[in-house]
Amino acid sequence: MKETLYTIPLNDAVNANDECPFCFIEREVEQDLLDFALGSGSSYMESDVREATDKAGFCRNHFKKMFDYGNTLGNAWILKTHYMQMNYEMKSQFKAFTPNKSTLMGKFKKNSTRQNPIGIWVEEKEKSCYICKRFEDTYERYMDTFFFMYKKDAEFREKIKNSKGFCLHHFGDLCEASESRMNDKEKKEFYPAMFELMEKNMERLQEDVSWLVEKFDYRNKDADWKNSKDAIQRGMQKLKGGYPADPVYKMNK
């Protein structure tokens, strides 16, 4: 299949021979979004971008990555107007707040089914993140591209079947996505192939980690490391996704 702007990043991710091509894409997209939000292009000074970041805010994970990124002025500008938005919303919530009436039974129930409106608002704010939302939109398009290529491109399909598989996190997403992107006949081929792929590669990681443990036995001190030297970070990635051994991503000055 001829490569396009949509297929090139996914092909690059598969060709990287990583533990999970979607982890590879996630890292690339997230770093691009950090560059967009805080990089030298000064997107944070654009009124439409700031309006979006003011409203959406950022999750704890991405606030930490923004801090590590290193643009003090950019972070300050984003926080300045985001605080204005948050304080406006908070005061509106306080103004409209009415406490739930206490009941005798409610006092004895630790997990009351009644919800506090301030708690609900805070929970919504904690879930809201400009970078997460931008990534989710991009991720959906890559899922579409994956299934399009898997069904139409025999070479890509073989690459996937001979790859290291996926992390469990993204494999779950892949299985969910297949329900709406494949017909019954396609699923009949897809699931057994993917299950075999995951079983083989989860067992591979188990063996790598097990051998790393054995290498600490003095009797194996001169034995070959095999593929176990980086087994910890690869093993963690396979279970939960991401890159535990990655250095902090910083702004290019």
C-alpha positions in Angstrom: 0.0 0.0 0.0 1.3 3.5 -0.9 2.1 5.5 2.2 0.2 8.6 3.1 0.4 11.2 5.9 -1.9 9.0 7.9 -0.1 5.7 7.4 3.5 6.8 7.7 3.5 7.4 11.5 1.9 4.0 12.1 4.3 2.2 9.8 7.2 4.0 11.6 5.8 2.8 14.9 5.6 -0.8 13.7 9.0 -0.7 12.1 10.5 0.5 15.3 10.1 -3.1 16.6 9.0 -1.7 20.0 7.1 -3.6 22.7 4.0 -1.7 21.5 3.5 0.5 18.4 0.7 2.5 20.2 3.1 3.3 23.1 5.5 4.6 20.4 2.8 6.8 18.8 1.5 8.0 22.2 5.0 9.2 23.1 5.4 11.0 19.8 2.0 12.7 19.9 2.3 13.7 23.5 5.7 15.3 22.9 4.3 17.1 19.9 1.5 18.4 22.0 3.9 19.6 24.7 5.9 21.4 22.0 2.7 22.9 20.7 1.4 24.1 24.1 4.7 25.4 25.5 7.3 25.3 22.7 9.1 28.1 20.9 6.1 28.6 18.6 4.5 30.4 21.6 1.0 28.8 20.9 0.2 29.7 24.5 0.1 33.3 23.5 -2.6 32.7 20.9 -6.1 33.7 22.2 -7.9 30.6 20.8 -5.3 28.2 22.3 -5.5 29.9 25.7 -9.3 29.9 25.6 -9.1 26.1 25.1 -6.5 25.5 27.8 -8.3 27.9 30.2 -11.5 25.9 29.9 -10.0 22.3 29.8 -7.1 22.8 32.1 -4.6 19.9 32.6 -4.5 16.7 34.5 -1.9 16.1 37.3 0.2 13.9 35.0 0.5 16.6 32.3 1.0 19.4 34.7 4.1 17.5 35.9 5.3 17.0 32.4 4.7 20.7 31.6 6.7 21.6 34.6 9.5 19.3 33.6 9.4 20.6 30.1 11.0 23.8 31.4 9.2 26.9 30.0 8.6 28.9 33.1 7.0 31.9 31.3 4.8 29.7 29.2 3.5 27.8 32.2 3.0 31.0 34.1 0.9 32.5 31.2 -1.2 29.4 31.0 -1.8 29.3 34.7 -2.5 33.0 35.0 -5.6 32.9 32.8 -6.6 29.3 33.8 -6.8 30.5 37.4 -9.1 33.3 36.3 -11.4 30.8 34.7 -11.2 28.4 37.7 -11.9 31.1 40.2 -14.9 32.3 38.2 -16.3 28.7 38.0 -15.6 28.0 41.6 -17.4 31.1 42.8 -20.4 30.2 40.6 -20.4 26.8 42.2 -20.3 28.2 45.7 -23.1 30.6 44.9 -25.4 27.9 43.7 -24.4 25.4 46.4 -27.0 24.0 48.8 -25.9 21.3 51.3 -27.7 18.0 51.1 -30.0 17.4 54.0 -28.6 15.0 56.6 -30.6 11.9 57.5 -30.2 9.5 60.4 -29.4 6.6 58.1 -27.0 8.8 56.1 -24.8 9.3 59.1 -24.2 5.5 59.3 -23.4 5.1 55.7 -19.8 5.7 54.7 -20.5 5.6 51.0 -23.7 7.5 50.6 -25.3 7.4 47.1 -26.0 11.1 47.3 -23.4 13.3 45.6 -22.0 16.6 46.7 -22.2 19.1 43.8 -18.9 20.7 44.7 -17.3 17.2 44.8 -18.8 16.5 41.3 -17.4 19.8 39.9 -13.9 19.1 41.3 -14.0 15.5 39.9 -15.0 16.9 36.4 -12.1 19.4 36.6 -9.6 16.6 37.6 -10.7 14.5 34.6 -10.5 17.5 32.2 -7.2 18.0 30.3 -6.3 19.8 27.1 -3.5 17.5 26.2 -5.4 14.3 27.1 -8.3 15.4 24.9 -6.1 16.4 22.0 -4.4 13.0 22.3 -7.7 11.1 22.5 -8.9 12.6 19.2 -5.6 11.8 17.5 -5.5 8.3 19.0 -9.0 7.5 17.5 -7.7 8.4 14.1 -4.7 6.1 14.5 -7.1 3.3 15.6 -9.1 3.9 12.4 -5.9 3.9 10.4 -4.7 0.6 12.0 -7.8 -1.3 11.1 -7.9 0.2 7.6 -4.3 -0.9 7.0 -4.7 -4.3 8.7 -7.6 -5.1 6.4 -6.2 -3.6 3.2 -2.4 -4.0 3.4 -1.1 -7.6 3.5 2.4 -6.5 4.2 1.3 -4.4 7.2 -0.8 -7.3 8.5 2.2 -9.6 8.4 4.4 -7.1 10.2 1.8 -7.0 13.0 1.7 -10.7 13.2 5.5 -11.0 13.4 5.9 -8.0 15.8 6.4 -7.9 19.6 2.6 -7.3 20.0 1.2 -4.6 22.2 1.2 -3.5 25.8 -1.9 -4.8 27.7 -3.3 -1.3 28.0 -3.4 -0.6 24.2 -4.3 -4.2 23.4 -7.5 -3.7 25.4 -8.2 -0.6 23.4 -7.5 -2.5 20.2 -10.0 -5.2 21.1 -12.6 -2.7 22.0 -12.1 -0.8 18.8 -12.3 -3.9 16.6 -15.9 -4.4 17.6 -17.0 -1.3 15.6 -14.4 -1.5 12.9 -14.5 -5.2 11.8 -17.3 -7.5 10.5 -17.8 -11.0 11.9 -15.7 -12.6 9.3 -12.8 -10.3 9.9 -13.0 -10.8 13.7 -12.9 -14.5 13.2 -9.4 -14.1 11.8 -8.3 -11.1 13.8 -8.8 -12.4 17.4 -7.0 -15.8 17.2 -4.1 -14.1 15.4 -3.9 -11.3 18.1 -4.4 -13.7 21.0 -1.5 -15.9 19.7 0.7 -12.9 19.3 0.0 -11.6 22.8 0.5 -15.0 24.4 3.8 -15.5 22.7 5.2 -12.0 23.6 3.9 -12.0 27.2 5.7 -15.3 27.7 8.8 -13.8 26.1 8.7 -11.0 28.7 8.2 -13.5 31.5 11.3 -15.4 30.4 13.4 -12.2 30.1 12.4 -11.1 33.6 12.9 -14.5 35.0 16.4 -14.8 33.5 17.3 -11.3 34.9 16.5 -12.7 38.4 18.6 -15.8 37.7 21.6 -13.6 36.6 21.8 -12.3 40.2 22.6 -15.9 41.3 26.4 -16.1 41.6 26.4 -19.4 39.7 25.2 -17.4 36.6 27.5 -14.4 36.9 29.4 -15.4 33.8 26.4 -16.5 31.8 25.0 -14.6 28.9 22.5 -11.8 29.8 20.4 -12.9 26.7 17.7 -10.3 26.4 17.3 -9.5 30.1 19.4 -6.3 30.6 16.4 -4.0 29.9 13.8 -6.5 31.0 12.4 -4.4 33.9 11.4 -1.3 31.8 10.1 -3.5 28.9 8.3 -5.7 31.4 6.6 -2.7 33.0 5.7 -1.2 29.6 4.2 -4.5 28.4 1.8 -4.6 31.4 0.8 -0.9 31.7 2.2 1.0 28.6 4.6 3.9 28.5 8.3 4.1 28.8 9.5 3.9 32.4 13.2 4.4 31.5 12.6 7.5 29.3 14.4 10.7 30.4 12.2 13.8 31.1 11.1 15.5 27.9 12.4 19.0 27.9 12.0 22.1 25.8 14.6 22.6 23.0 16.0 26.1 23.7 
